[in-house]
Amino acid sequence: MTTVIIGGGLAGLAAAYKLADKDKIIIIEKEPQLGGMASSYKIDNYFIEQYYHHIFASDKELISLIEELGLIDRLEWLKGTTGYYFDGKIYPMNSPLEILKALPLMDVIRLTLLVLKAKSIKDRTPFDDITAKDWIIKTAGESVYNNFFLPLLSSKFGDNKENVSAAWLLGRVQIRSNRGTKGEKLGYMRGGFAALIEIMAQNIRDRGGIIRKGNASRIEIIGNSIKGVIVDGEMIECDRVISTVAPHVLSKIMDTDLTGLKFDLNINYQGTACALFGLSEKVMDDIYWLNIKEDVPFGAVIEHTNFIPTSDYGEHLMYTTSYFQDPKSILWSLRDEEVIELYLKGLEKLFPQIRKKLKWWRLRRDLDTAPVYETGYRKKVFPFKTDIKGLYLAGMFSQTNYPERSMNGSIQAGFRCVDEMA
């Protein structure tokens, strides 16, 4: 039996890894490198992710996979420090005392109670129809919402910030549970996640799987059954297809009117413009993740080498990122150099000496980096198995990535999809 997997990101690779001993596997990936949102740059003699990544303590499937592939000695748990920039100053936000310096006492108390309440909620289903804004204000008051959550929601979801569900917020808080009095413990693979992608791909090839670069332009369906996939004009006949592409892409490569799919393809996705800067000196003293309440074209600065030692790279590394909800956004329409210049002007407001420290930059932009977890999203979650014989779906739109996406959720999606096929 032949299975074509459209997309060589984590979900596609996970499905292929689990299925390779049972089927003839063909992975189709349009990008030059595998990994999707987890792909990496090769800079001189090291790899670094194009989008920043780390592992949470609750990522059981991902951690087990890393161990199974013999890479567990590379996984380290390190302190991820956070800060908040507002009123022209960086406020560390790790210890209770630091938080008290940044926020009014009553806001800290209400924020603490909100986090404790969020962690205690087991069933998030009722919160899918409540906005995060309404739940925050009802639970902790308008001051906590305006001073703490509003800048974060604006950075993450832009114009959709008031449509995001409380279920997403609960998922976000619950996934980040490994926090002590000095910061959050986060996992990272020394040498980068490129090693995970590479060894997964090699394992698939060693078991007979085929990974080829190409653009899947059409899923051929006859009589409500999968017949094949057209890749760069060539028909690849197969018995089953696992599609990992975003909903709007899926709607373009198959005739959804004729097949009568019984689920909603209208899931809003948002894009990301993520810049990576190589620097001669560090920018922040001891902050890994800086959230920003300031009029700049990005919502966060992530100084990677305040998390992973600079000695791993021989230089300092820093990400600046912003989400956009409209393909007409300047973050998508401008040239790479223009987006970088926009970011640098914003960075100069925070760090006036940034240009003197700049050595090089890279920019990764995608239109479909994440779903927008709006109210009612739970009803739109895609099934793994469809009504079309042989068509399966796995990705960020799957149940395993609701109500918050993660690398672990994508690995789970690939595994669960194969379970459904069985």
C-alpha positions as CSV (number, residue, x, y, z in Angstrom):
1,M,0.0,0.0,0.0
2,T,1.3,3.5,-0.9
3,T,0.8,6.5,1.2
4,V,1.7,10.0,0.0
5,I,2.3,12.6,2.7
6,I,1.9,16.2,1.6
7,G,4.2,18.3,3.8
8,G,7.5,17.5,5.4
9,G,7.0,19.3,8.7
10,L,6.8,17.7,12.1
11,A,3.3,16.2,11.6
12,G,4.2,14.7,8.2
13,L,7.6,13.4,9.4
14,A,6.0,11.9,12.6
15,A,3.3,10.1,10.5
16,A,5.9,8.8,8.1
17,Y,8.2,7.7,11.0
18,K,5.3,5.6,12.5
19,L,4.0,4.3,9.1
20,A,7.3,3.5,7.3
21,D,7.4,-0.2,8.3
22,K,3.8,-0.7,7.1
23,D,3.4,1.3,3.8
24,K,5.5,2.6,1.0
25,I,5.9,6.2,2.0
26,I,6.4,9.2,-0.2
27,I,6.8,12.6,1.4
28,I,6.3,15.7,-0.8
29,E,7.9,18.9,0.5
30,K,7.9,22.1,-1.5
31,E,10.5,23.9,0.6
32,P,14.3,23.3,0.1
33,Q,14.6,21.9,3.7
34,L,12.4,19.6,5.8
35,G,10.9,20.6,9.1
36,G,8.2,23.2,8.2
37,M,8.0,25.7,11.1
38,A,10.8,23.8,12.8
39,S,13.3,24.1,10.0
40,S,16.7,25.7,10.5
41,Y,19.3,28.0,9.0
42,K,22.9,26.7,8.5
43,I,25.1,29.6,9.7
44,D,28.8,28.9,9.3
45,N,29.4,25.8,11.4
46,Y,26.1,25.7,13.3
47,F,22.3,25.3,12.9
48,I,19.8,27.7,14.3
49,E,16.0,27.5,14.0
50,Q,14.3,29.9,11.6
51,Y,11.5,30.3,14.2
52,Y,12.5,30.1,17.9
53,H,11.6,26.9,19.6
54,H,11.8,25.2,22.9
55,I,10.3,22.2,24.7
56,F,7.9,22.2,27.6
57,A,8.0,19.6,30.5
58,S,4.5,18.4,29.4
59,D,5.7,17.5,25.9
60,K,5.8,13.7,26.6
61,E,5.6,12.4,23.0
62,L,8.3,14.7,21.7
63,I,10.6,13.9,24.6
64,S,10.0,10.2,24.1
65,L,10.7,10.5,20.4
66,I,14.0,12.3,21.1
67,E,15.0,9.5,23.5
68,E,13.9,6.8,21.0
69,L,16.1,8.4,18.3
70,G,19.1,8.4,20.6
71,L,19.3,12.2,21.0
72,I,18.2,12.5,24.7
73,D,21.8,13.5,25.7
74,R,21.3,16.7,23.7
75,L,18.2,17.7,25.5
76,E,18.9,20.1,28.4
77,W,16.5,22.0,30.7
78,L,17.5,25.6,31.2
79,K,16.1,28.7,32.8
80,G,14.1,30.9,30.4
81,T,14.0,34.3,31.9
82,T,11.3,36.8,30.9
83,G,10.9,40.6,31.0
84,Y,8.4,43.3,30.1
85,Y,9.3,46.5,28.3
86,F,7.1,49.5,29.1
87,D,7.5,53.2,29.9
88,G,11.0,53.1,28.4
89,K,12.4,50.4,30.7
90,I,12.9,46.7,30.9
91,Y,11.3,45.0,33.9
92,P,12.4,41.4,34.7
93,M,9.3,39.3,35.4
94,N,10.7,36.1,37.0
95,S,10.6,36.3,40.8
96,P,7.6,37.6,42.8
97,L,9.7,40.6,43.9
98,E,10.5,41.5,40.3
99,I,6.9,41.2,39.3
100,L,5.9,43.5,42.2
101,K,8.3,46.2,40.8
102,A,6.6,46.0,37.4
103,L,2.9,45.8,38.3
104,P,0.8,47.3,41.1
105,L,0.4,45.0,44.1
106,M,-3.3,44.4,43.6
107,D,-2.6,43.5,39.9
108,V,0.0,41.0,41.0
109,I,-2.4,39.4,43.5
110,R,-5.2,39.2,40.9
111,L,-2.8,37.9,38.2
112,T,-1.5,35.2,40.6
113,L,-5.1,34.1,41.4
114,L,-6.0,34.1,37.7
115,V,-3.0,31.8,36.9
116,L,-3.9,29.4,39.8
117,K,-7.5,29.3,38.6
118,A,-6.5,28.7,35.0
119,K,-4.2,25.8,36.0
120,S,-7.0,24.2,38.1
121,I,-9.5,24.0,35.2
122,K,-9.6,20.5,33.7
123,D,-12.3,20.8,31.1
124,R,-11.7,23.8,28.8
125,T,-14.7,23.0,26.6
126,P,-17.1,25.6,28.1
127,F,-14.4,28.3,27.6
128,D,-14.3,27.9,23.9
129,D,-17.3,30.2,23.5
130,I,-16.0,32.9,25.9
131,T,-13.4,35.5,24.8
132,A,-10.1,35.6,26.6
133,K,-10.8,39.3,27.2
134,D,-14.1,38.7,28.9
135,W,-12.7,35.9,31.1
136,I,-9.7,37.9,32.1
137,I,-11.7,41.0,33.1
138,K,-14.3,38.9,35.0
139,T,-11.5,36.9,36.8
140,A,-8.9,39.6,37.4
141,G,-10.3,43.0,36.5
142,E,-9.7,45.5,33.7
143,S,-6.3,46.7,35.1
144,V,-4.8,43.3,34.8
145,Y,-6.2,43.0,31.3
146,N,-4.9,46.4,30.2
147,N,-1.6,46.4,31.9
148,F,-0.6,42.8,31.3
149,F,-2.7,40.8,28.8
150,L,-3.7,43.4,26.3
151,P,-0.1,44.0,24.9
152,L,0.4,40.2,24.7
153,L,-2.8,39.5,22.9
154,S,-2.2,42.5,20.6
155,S,1.3,41.1,19.8
156,K,0.0,37.6,19.2
157,F,-3.3,38.2,17.4
158,G,-3.4,41.8,16.2
159,D,-6.9,42.8,15.1
160,N,-8.2,39.4,16.2
161,K,-7.2,39.9,19.8
162,E,-10.8,40.4,21.1
163,N,-12.0,37.3,19.2
164,V,-9.6,34.8,20.8
165,S,-11.2,32.3,23.1
166,A,-10.6,31.8,26.8
167,A,-9.9,28.2,26.0
168,W,-6.7,29.3,24.2
169,L,-5.6,31.3,27.1
170,L,-6.2,28.4,29.5
171,G,-4.2,26.1,27.2
172,R,-1.4,28.7,27.0
173,V,-1.2,29.0,30.8
174,Q,-1.4,25.3,31.4
175,I,1.4,24.4,28.9
176,R,3.8,26.8,30.7
177,S,3.6,25.1,34.1
178,N,7.3,24.4,34.8
179,R,8.0,27.8,36.5
180,G,9.8,28.4,39.7
181,T,10.7,31.5,41.7
182,K,13.6,32.4,39.4
183,G,12.1,31.7,36.0
184,E,10.7,29.0,33.7
185,K,12.5,25.7,32.9
186,L,12.4,25.1,29.2
187,G,14.0,22.3,27.1
188,Y,16.3,22.8,24.1
189,M,18.3,20.4,22.0
190,R,21.9,21.6,22.1
191,G,23.0,21.8,18.5
192,G,19.5,22.7,17.5
193,F,16.4,20.9,16.4
194,A,17.9,20.3,13.0
195,A,19.4,17.1,14.4
196,L,15.9,15.8,15.2
197,I,14.6,16.6,11.7
198,E,17.7,15.0,10.1
199,I,17.6,11.8,12.0
200,M,13.8,11.4,11.5
201,A,14.3,11.8,7.8
202,Q,17.2,9.4,7.7
203,N,15.3,6.8,9.7
204,I,12.4,7.1,7.2
205,R,14.7,6.7,4.2
206,D,16.5,3.7,5.8
207,R,13.1,1.9,6.0
208,G,12.3,2.6,2.4
209,G,10.5,5.9,2.6
210,I,11.0,8.4,-0.2
211,I,11.3,12.1,0.5
212,R,11.2,14.3,-2.6
213,K,11.1,18.0,-3.2
214,G,8.0,19.1,-5.2
215,N,4.8,21.0,-5.3
216,A,1.6,19.0,-4.8
217,S,-0.9,20.8,-7.0
218,R,-3.8,18.3,-7.0
219,I,-5.2,15.5,-5.0
220,E,-7.0,13.1,-7.4
221,I,-10.2,11.7,-6.1
222,I,-12.5,9.4,-8.2
223,G,-15.7,8.0,-6.8
224,N,-15.0,9.4,-3.3
225,S,-11.7,7.5,-3.1
226,I,-8.1,8.6,-3.3
227,K,-6.4,7.8,-6.6
228,G,-3.2,9.8,-6.4
229,V,-1.4,13.2,-6.1
230,I,-0.2,15.4,-9.0
231,V,3.3,16.7,-8.1
232,D,5.0,19.1,-10.5
233,G,2.8,17.8,-13.3
234,E,3.5,14.1,-12.5
235,M,0.7,11.8,-11.3
236,I,1.8,9.7,-8.3
237,E,-0.7,6.9,-7.8
238,C,-1.4,6.0,-4.2
239,D,-3.9,4.4,-1.9
240,R,-3.9,7.0,0.8
241,V,-3.0,10.6,1.3
242,I,-2.1,12.4,4.5
243,S,-2.4,16.1,4.0
244,T,-0.7,18.4,6.5
245,V,-1.2,21.7,4.6
246,A,-3.2,24.6,5.9
247,P,-7.0,24.6,5.2
248,H,-7.0,27.2,2.5
249,V,-4.2,25.3,0.6
250,L,-6.2,22.0,0.9
251,S,-9.2,23.7,-0.6
252,K,-7.1,24.7,-3.6
253,I,-5.6,21.3,-4.3
254,M,-8.8,19.2,-4.2
255,D,-12.4,19.7,-5.4
256,T,-14.1,20.2,-2.1
257,D,-17.5,20.8,-3.7
258,L,-17.6,17.4,-5.3
259,T,-16.2,15.5,-2.4
260,G,-18.6,17.0,0.1
261,L,-16.3,17.4,3.1
262,K,-18.3,17.5,6.2
263,F,-16.1,20.0,8.1
264,D,-15.4,23.7,7.9
265,L,-12.3,24.7,5.9
266,N,-12.7,28.3,6.9
267,I,-10.2,28.4,9.8
268,N,-8.5,31.8,10.1
269,Y,-4.7,31.5,10.0
270,Q,-2.2,34.2,10.6
271,G,1.3,34.9,9.2
272,T,4.6,35.6,10.9
273,A,7.6,37.6,10.0
274,C,10.5,36.4,12.2
275,A,13.9,38.1,11.9
276,L,17.1,36.5,13.3
277,F,20.0,38.8,14.0
278,G,23.6,37.8,14.5
279,L,25.2,40.3,16.9
280,S,28.7,41.1,18.2
281,E,27.5,41.8,21.7
282,K,24.5,40.9,23.8
283,V,21.5,43.3,23.8
284,M,19.9,42.5,27.2
285,D,21.7,41.6,30.4
286,D,19.8,38.4,31.4
287,I,16.5,38.4,29.7
288,Y,15.6,35.6,27.2
289,W,12.1,36.6,26.3
290,L,11.0,40.3,26.3
291,N,7.4,41.2,25.8
292,I,6.9,44.7,24.7
293,K,4.3,47.4,25.4
294,E,5.6,50.1,23.0
295,D,4.8,51.5,19.6
296,V,7.1,49.2,17.6
297,P,6.4,46.9,14.7
298,F,6.9,43.7,16.8
299,G,5.6,42.3,20.0
300,A,8.6,40.4,21.4
301,V,12.4,40.2,21.4
302,I,13.9,36.8,22.1
303,E,17.6,36.8,22.8
304,H,18.5,33.2,22.2
305,T,22.0,33.4,23.5
306,N,20.6,34.5,26.9
307,F,19.1,31.0,27.0
308,I,21.7,28.9,25.2
309,P,25.4,29.8,25.8
310,T,27.0,32.0,23.2
311,S,29.9,29.5,23.1
312,D,27.6,27.2,21.1
313,Y,27.6,29.7,18.2
314,G,30.6,32.0,18.6
315,E,28.3,35.0,18.4
316,H,25.1,36.4,19.9
317,L,21.7,35.6,18.4
318,M,18.4,37.4,18.8
319,Y,15.0,37.0,17.3
320,T,12.4,39.7,16.6
321,T,9.0,38.6,15.6
322,S,5.5,39.9,14.6
323,Y,2.3,38.2,13.5
324,F,0.0,39.6,10.8
325,Q,-3.6,38.7,9.9
326,D,-3.9,40.1,6.4
327,P,-1.9,39.1,3.3
328,K,-2.0,42.9,2.4
329,S,0.1,43.6,5.6
330,I,3.4,45.4,4.9
331,L,5.1,42.6,6.8
332,W,4.2,40.4,3.9
333,S,4.2,42.9,0.9
334,L,7.5,44.6,1.7
335,R,10.9,43.3,0.5
336,D,13.0,41.5,3.1
337,E,15.4,44.4,3.4
338,E,12.5,46.8,4.1
339,V,11.0,44.6,6.8
340,I,14.4,44.3,8.5
341,E,14.8,48.1,8.3
342,L,11.4,48.5,9.9
343,Y,12.4,46.1,12.7
344,L,15.7,47.9,13.2
345,K,14.1,51.3,13.6
346,G,11.8,49.7,16.2
347,L,14.7,48.1,18.0
348,E,16.6,51.4,18.1
349,K,13.8,52.7,20.3
350,L,14.6,50.0,22.8
351,F,18.3,49.5,22.2
352,P,19.9,52.6,20.7
353,Q,23.2,50.9,19.9
354,I,21.7,47.9,18.1
355,R,23.1,48.8,14.6
356,K,26.6,48.9,15.9
357,K,26.3,45.4,17.2
358,L,24.6,44.0,14.0
359,K,26.7,41.5,12.0
360,W,24.0,39.8,9.8
361,W,20.3,39.0,9.5
362,R,17.9,36.4,8.2
363,L,14.1,36.8,7.7
364,R,11.6,34.0,7.5
365,R,8.0,34.8,6.5
366,D,5.0,32.5,6.1
367,L,1.3,33.2,5.7
368,D,0.1,30.1,7.5
369,T,2.1,29.8,10.7
370,A,-0.7,29.4,13.2
371,P,-4.5,29.2,13.5
372,V,-6.3,32.0,15.2
373,Y,-8.0,30.4,18.1
374,E,-11.2,32.3,18.0
375,T,-14.3,31.6,20.0
376,G,-16.1,28.6,18.5
377,Y,-12.8,27.2,17.2
378,R,-13.3,23.8,18.8
379,K,-16.2,23.0,16.4
380,K,-13.8,23.6,13.5
381,V,-11.0,21.2,14.5
382,F,-10.3,18.9,11.6
383,P,-10.8,15.1,11.9
384,F,-7.9,12.8,11.3
385,K,-10.0,10.5,9.1
386,T,-12.3,12.0,6.5
387,D,-15.4,10.7,4.6
388,I,-13.2,10.3,1.5
389,K,-11.7,6.9,1.4
390,G,-8.0,7.1,1.9
391,L,-7.8,10.8,2.8
392,Y,-6.4,11.7,6.2
393,L,-5.4,15.0,7.8
394,A,-2.8,16.0,10.4
395,G,-1.3,19.3,11.4
396,M,-1.7,22.5,13.4
397,F,-5.5,22.2,12.7
398,S,-5.7,18.8,14.5
399,Q,-7.2,18.1,18.0
400,T,-3.7,17.6,19.4
401,N,-2.9,21.3,18.7
402,Y,-6.0,22.6,20.4
403,P,-6.3,25.0,22.1
404,E,-2.6,25.9,21.7
405,R,-0.1,24.7,19.1
406,S,3.3,23.2,19.9
407,M,5.9,21.0,18.4
408,N,4.6,18.2,20.6
409,G,1.1,18.8,19.3
410,S,2.3,18.3,15.7
411,I,4.2,15.1,16.6
412,Q,1.0,13.8,18.3
413,A,-1.0,14.8,15.2
414,G,1.2,12.6,13.0
415,F,1.1,9.7,15.4
416,R,-2.7,9.9,16.0
417,C,-3.4,10.1,12.3
418,V,-1.6,6.8,11.7
419,D,-3.6,5.3,14.6
420,E,-6.8,6.4,12.9
421,M,-5.6,4.8,9.6
422,A,-5.1,1.5,11.4
